[in-house]
Amino acid sequence: MDRKSFSFLAVGLLLGILCSSVVFSYFASDRGESQASGRVLKLAHGLDTTHPVHLGMVHMKERLEELSGGRMTIDIYPSGVLGSEVQCIEQLQGGVLAMTKTSTAAMENFIPELGVFGVPYLFNDHESYWSILDGEIGHDLLSVGDSLGLRGLCYYDSGSRNFYSTKKPIRSPDDLKGMKIRVQNSRMAIAMIEAMGGSPTPIAWGELYSALAQGVVDGAENNPPSFDSSRHFEVCKYFTPDAHTRVPDLLMISFKVWNSLSPQEQEWLQAAADESSVFQRGLWAEKTIESLEKVKAAGVEIVDCDPAEFQAACAPIAATLKGTPVEPWLNKIQAAQAQ
């Protein structure tokens, strides 16, 4: 071998060793970073950081890190920074986002079966409601969206929806006759007000305060913390705790992301989610009491009523659900509470 050939060989060997070292270092570094950072799941929602649901999610993050020994964590993006509720749901279907919080009312357009939560006066009381959600029926409802790329992990409490008005106390369904009541743009909510002789009026939440103040509508319906935080109590001095619907929030995960987790990772995440649900319920109960005390101090009358009268007025609505995806779940929930 001449000197020139030897030089080329030596250079080639050196380049080969150098390239091998670089590639080895890259993959070693990549493995080390992956092991150090663990599995990170992105969770986005539209609530502020003081909301009981957000605080429940923070608790879930902390418990997941503890259960997994730091091998899993959650990055939480609040206040709609990654999009609206519907946009986040769509990102879940594509596997771009791991998790989001959504109302079951918003999920009706994706998973019709969840419309069962909009049936008025479906649950006997708060205890019966959570007994259903924590039981087989609630568990089965969490998975009805699997084929659509949307899986439920747990429920969060968003209380009960109740009537409030500017003009007069609502003590019975008869008091709603002729009243213009703001509702969500929901078929079930509209049917409920019509069944009691009222005039349902869908209005955007952000426009409702002025609509109440200007008499565009005579009243609305929501849970106590929302009645408080929206300051609607400044113009509505009558609050009727009839609890016509109990519509939970859902923690949803992309089914693609869920299937990408190992069985052990799924177990850790589900356990953390379940614990966060119980933790959040306690926060919501405290917030509800605090809000009711606040509005009473501001001069709001908490109106006595008999929910059974309202329930009887809305009973015919069930007949309109025959043959729909809601009917089987309605029958299951009613049968469970009749036992």
C-alpha positions as CSV (number, residue, x, y, z in Angstrom):
1,M,0.0,0.0,0.0
2,D,1.5,3.4,-1.0
3,R,1.6,6.4,1.2
4,K,-1.3,8.1,-0.6
5,S,-3.6,5.1,-0.2
6,F,-2.7,4.7,3.5
7,S,-3.6,8.3,4.1
8,F,-7.0,8.0,2.6
9,L,-7.6,4.8,4.6
10,A,-6.5,6.5,7.8
11,V,-8.8,9.5,7.2
12,G,-11.7,7.1,6.4
13,L,-11.2,5.2,9.6
14,L,-11.0,8.4,11.6
15,L,-14.2,9.8,10.0
16,G,-16.0,6.5,10.7
17,I,-15.0,6.5,14.4
18,L,-16.1,10.1,14.7
19,C,-19.5,9.5,13.0
20,S,-20.0,6.4,15.2
21,S,-19.2,8.4,18.3
22,V,-21.6,11.2,17.3
23,V,-24.5,8.8,16.6
24,F,-23.9,6.9,19.8
25,S,-23.8,10.1,21.8
26,Y,-27.0,11.3,20.2
27,F,-29.0,8.2,21.0
28,A,-27.5,7.9,24.5
29,S,-28.4,11.5,25.2
30,D,-31.9,11.0,23.7
31,R,-32.5,7.9,25.9
32,G,-31.2,9.7,29.0
33,E,-33.5,12.8,28.3
34,S,-36.5,10.5,27.8
35,Q,-35.9,8.7,31.0
36,A,-35.3,11.9,32.9
37,S,-38.4,13.7,31.6
38,G,-40.7,10.7,31.6
39,R,-44.1,10.7,29.9
40,V,-45.6,14.2,29.7
41,L,-49.3,14.6,28.9
42,K,-50.8,17.9,27.7
43,L,-54.1,18.9,29.3
44,A,-55.9,22.1,28.2
45,H,-59.2,23.7,29.4
46,G,-61.0,27.0,29.4
47,L,-61.3,27.6,33.2
48,D,-59.3,30.0,35.3
49,T,-56.7,28.8,37.8
50,T,-58.9,29.4,40.9
51,H,-61.8,27.2,39.6
52,P,-62.4,24.0,41.6
53,V,-62.0,21.9,38.5
54,H,-58.6,23.3,37.7
55,L,-57.5,22.7,41.3
56,G,-58.8,19.2,40.9
57,M,-56.6,18.7,37.9
58,V,-53.5,20.1,39.8
59,H,-54.2,17.5,42.4
60,M,-54.3,14.8,39.7
61,K,-51.0,16.0,38.3
62,E,-49.4,15.7,41.8
63,R,-50.8,12.3,42.4
64,L,-49.8,11.0,39.0
65,E,-46.2,12.0,39.7
66,E,-46.3,10.3,43.1
67,L,-47.9,7.1,41.8
68,S,-45.5,6.8,38.8
69,G,-42.4,7.8,40.8
70,G,-41.9,10.7,38.5
71,R,-42.2,8.7,35.3
72,M,-45.4,10.5,34.3
73,T,-46.6,14.1,34.6
74,I,-49.2,16.5,33.2
75,D,-48.6,19.9,31.7
76,I,-51.8,21.9,32.3
77,Y,-52.8,24.8,30.0
78,P,-55.8,26.8,31.6
79,S,-57.9,29.7,30.5
80,G,-58.4,28.6,26.9
81,V,-54.8,29.2,25.8
82,L,-54.9,26.2,23.5
83,G,-58.4,26.9,22.1
84,S,-62.1,26.8,22.9
85,E,-63.8,23.8,24.5
86,V,-64.9,22.5,21.1
87,Q,-61.4,23.1,19.6
88,C,-59.8,21.1,22.4
89,I,-62.2,18.2,21.8
90,E,-61.3,18.2,18.1
91,Q,-57.6,18.2,19.1
92,L,-58.2,15.1,21.2
93,Q,-59.8,13.3,18.3
94,G,-56.6,13.9,16.3
95,G,-54.3,12.9,19.1
96,V,-52.7,16.4,19.1
97,L,-53.8,17.0,22.7
98,A,-53.9,14.4,25.4
99,M,-56.7,15.6,27.7
100,T,-59.3,18.3,28.2
101,K,-62.2,19.3,30.4
102,T,-65.6,19.6,28.9
103,S,-69.2,19.9,30.0
104,T,-71.4,16.9,29.1
105,A,-73.7,19.4,27.4
106,A,-70.9,20.4,24.9
107,M,-70.2,16.7,24.3
108,E,-73.7,16.0,23.1
109,N,-72.8,17.1,19.6
110,F,-70.0,14.5,19.6
111,I,-71.5,11.7,21.8
112,P,-75.4,11.9,21.7
113,E,-75.7,9.4,24.6
114,L,-74.4,12.1,27.0
115,G,-77.6,14.1,26.3
116,V,-79.1,12.0,29.1
117,F,-77.6,14.5,31.6
118,G,-79.8,17.2,30.1
119,V,-83.1,15.4,31.0
120,P,-84.7,17.6,33.7
121,Y,-85.2,16.2,37.2
122,L,-83.6,12.9,36.3
123,F,-81.8,12.4,39.5
124,N,-83.5,12.1,42.9
125,D,-80.8,14.0,44.8
126,H,-77.1,14.8,45.0
127,E,-76.3,11.4,46.7
128,S,-78.2,9.4,44.0
129,Y,-76.5,11.4,41.3
130,W,-73.0,10.5,42.5
131,S,-74.0,6.9,43.2
132,I,-75.0,6.6,39.5
133,L,-71.8,8.3,38.3
134,D,-69.5,6.3,40.5
135,G,-71.3,3.0,39.6
136,E,-71.5,0.8,36.5
137,I,-73.8,3.2,34.5
138,G,-71.4,6.1,35.0
139,H,-68.4,4.0,34.2
140,D,-70.0,2.6,31.0
141,L,-70.9,6.2,29.8
142,L,-67.3,7.2,30.0
143,S,-66.4,4.7,27.2
144,V,-69.2,5.3,24.8
145,G,-67.1,7.7,22.8
146,D,-64.1,5.3,22.3
147,S,-65.0,4.7,18.6
148,L,-65.0,8.5,18.1
149,G,-61.5,8.9,19.6
150,L,-62.8,10.3,22.9
151,R,-62.6,8.5,26.2
152,G,-63.8,9.7,29.6
153,L,-61.5,9.4,32.6
154,C,-63.7,10.8,35.4
155,Y,-66.5,13.2,36.2
156,Y,-66.1,16.6,38.0
157,D,-68.9,18.2,40.0
158,S,-70.5,21.3,38.4
159,G,-73.4,21.3,40.8
160,S,-77.1,21.6,40.0
161,R,-78.7,24.1,37.7
162,N,-81.4,26.3,39.3
163,F,-83.7,29.1,38.3
164,Y,-83.2,32.8,39.2
165,S,-85.2,35.8,38.2
166,T,-85.4,39.6,38.2
167,K,-89.1,40.1,38.7
168,K,-90.7,37.6,41.1
169,P,-89.9,34.4,43.0
170,I,-90.3,31.2,41.1
171,R,-92.0,28.8,43.6
172,S,-93.8,26.5,41.2
173,P,-94.0,25.8,37.4
174,D,-97.0,28.1,37.2
175,D,-94.7,31.0,38.0
176,L,-92.7,30.4,34.9
177,K,-95.7,30.9,32.6
178,G,-95.1,33.8,30.3
179,M,-91.5,34.4,31.6
180,K,-88.6,34.8,29.2
181,I,-85.9,32.5,30.6
182,R,-82.4,32.4,29.2
183,V,-81.2,28.9,28.4
184,Q,-78.2,27.2,26.8
185,N,-78.7,26.4,23.1
186,S,-79.8,22.9,24.0
187,R,-82.9,21.1,22.7
188,M,-83.5,19.6,26.2
189,A,-83.2,23.0,28.0
190,I,-85.6,24.6,25.5
191,A,-88.1,21.7,25.9
192,M,-87.9,22.0,29.7
193,I,-88.9,25.7,29.8
194,E,-91.7,25.1,27.2
195,A,-93.1,22.3,29.3
196,M,-93.6,24.7,32.2
197,G,-95.1,27.4,30.0
198,G,-92.1,29.7,29.8
199,S,-90.4,31.3,26.8
200,P,-86.9,29.8,26.4
201,T,-84.4,32.4,25.1
202,P,-80.9,31.2,24.1
203,I,-78.4,34.0,24.8
204,A,-74.6,33.9,24.9
205,W,-73.3,33.7,28.5
206,G,-71.2,36.8,28.1
207,E,-74.3,38.8,27.0
208,L,-76.6,37.6,29.8
209,Y,-75.9,40.2,32.5
210,S,-76.9,43.1,30.3
211,A,-79.9,41.1,29.0
212,L,-81.1,40.6,32.5
213,A,-80.5,44.2,33.5
214,Q,-82.3,45.6,30.4
215,G,-85.3,43.2,30.7
216,V,-84.5,41.3,27.5
217,V,-85.1,38.2,29.6
218,D,-86.8,37.8,33.0
219,G,-84.5,35.2,34.4
220,A,-82.0,32.4,33.8
221,E,-80.7,29.2,35.3
222,N,-77.3,28.0,36.5
223,N,-75.4,26.7,39.6
224,P,-74.7,28.9,42.6
225,P,-71.0,29.6,42.0
226,S,-71.8,30.8,38.4
227,F,-74.7,32.9,39.7
228,D,-72.2,34.5,42.1
229,S,-69.1,34.8,39.8
230,S,-71.2,36.3,37.0
231,R,-72.6,38.9,39.4
232,H,-76.1,38.1,38.1
233,F,-77.2,38.4,41.8
234,E,-76.9,42.2,41.3
235,V,-80.0,42.2,39.1
236,C,-81.7,38.9,40.0
237,K,-82.9,38.9,43.6
238,Y,-84.7,35.6,43.6
239,F,-82.9,32.2,43.5
240,T,-84.9,29.0,43.4
241,P,-82.9,25.8,44.3
242,D,-85.0,23.4,42.3
243,A,-82.0,21.5,40.9
244,H,-83.6,20.8,37.5
245,T,-80.5,19.3,36.0
246,R,-77.1,18.0,37.2
247,V,-74.7,18.2,34.3
248,P,-71.2,17.0,35.2
249,D,-68.0,18.1,33.7
250,L,-65.9,15.4,32.1
251,L,-62.2,14.8,32.0
252,M,-61.6,13.4,28.5
253,I,-58.5,11.8,27.0
254,S,-57.7,11.2,23.4
255,F,-58.3,7.5,22.7
256,K,-55.2,7.5,20.6
257,V,-53.1,8.7,23.5
258,W,-54.8,6.3,25.9
259,N,-54.0,3.4,23.7
260,S,-50.4,4.5,23.5
261,L,-50.0,4.2,27.2
262,S,-48.8,0.9,28.8
263,P,-51.2,-1.0,31.1
264,Q,-49.2,0.3,34.1
265,E,-49.4,3.9,32.8
266,Q,-53.1,3.6,32.2
267,E,-53.5,2.3,35.8
268,W,-51.5,5.2,37.3
269,L,-53.4,7.8,35.3
270,Q,-56.9,6.4,36.0
271,A,-56.1,6.2,39.7
272,A,-54.9,9.8,39.8
273,A,-58.0,10.9,37.9
274,D,-60.4,9.1,40.2
275,E,-58.7,10.6,43.3
276,S,-58.9,14.1,41.7
277,S,-62.7,13.6,41.1
278,V,-63.3,13.0,44.9
279,F,-60.9,15.9,45.8
280,Q,-62.7,18.3,43.5
281,R,-66.1,17.5,44.8
282,G,-65.1,18.7,48.2
283,L,-63.8,22.0,46.8
284,W,-67.1,22.4,44.8
285,A,-69.2,21.9,47.9
286,E,-67.2,24.5,49.8
287,K,-67.6,26.9,46.9
288,T,-71.3,26.4,46.6
289,I,-71.9,27.2,50.3
290,E,-69.6,30.2,50.0
291,S,-71.5,31.5,47.0
292,L,-75.0,31.1,48.5
293,E,-73.9,32.9,51.7
294,K,-72.5,35.7,49.5
295,V,-75.6,36.3,47.4
296,K,-77.9,36.1,50.5
297,A,-75.8,38.8,52.1
298,A,-76.3,40.8,48.9
299,G,-80.1,40.7,49.4
300,V,-81.0,37.6,47.3
301,E,-84.0,35.6,48.5
302,I,-83.5,31.8,48.4
303,V,-87.0,30.7,47.4
304,D,-88.7,27.7,48.9
305,C,-90.1,25.3,46.3
306,D,-91.2,21.7,45.8
307,P,-89.0,20.1,43.1
308,A,-91.7,17.4,42.6
309,E,-94.1,19.9,41.1
310,F,-91.5,20.9,38.5
311,Q,-90.6,17.3,37.8
312,A,-94.3,16.5,37.1
313,A,-94.6,19.3,34.7
314,C,-91.6,18.0,32.7
315,A,-92.5,14.3,32.8
316,P,-93.9,14.3,29.2
317,I,-90.3,15.1,27.9
318,A,-89.2,11.5,28.4
319,A,-91.7,10.3,25.7
320,T,-90.0,12.5,23.1
321,L,-86.7,10.6,23.7
322,K,-88.0,7.2,22.5
323,G,-85.8,5.7,19.8
324,T,-83.0,8.2,20.4
325,P,-79.5,7.3,21.8
326,V,-80.5,8.8,25.1
327,E,-83.4,6.4,25.8
328,P,-81.5,3.3,26.9
329,W,-79.4,5.4,29.4
330,L,-82.5,7.2,30.7
331,N,-84.2,3.9,31.3
332,K,-81.1,2.5,33.1
333,I,-80.7,5.6,35.4
334,Q,-84.5,5.6,36.3
335,A,-84.4,1.8,37.0
336,A,-81.3,2.1,39.2
337,Q,-83.0,4.9,41.3
338,A,-86.2,2.9,41.6
339,Q,-84.5,0.0,43.4
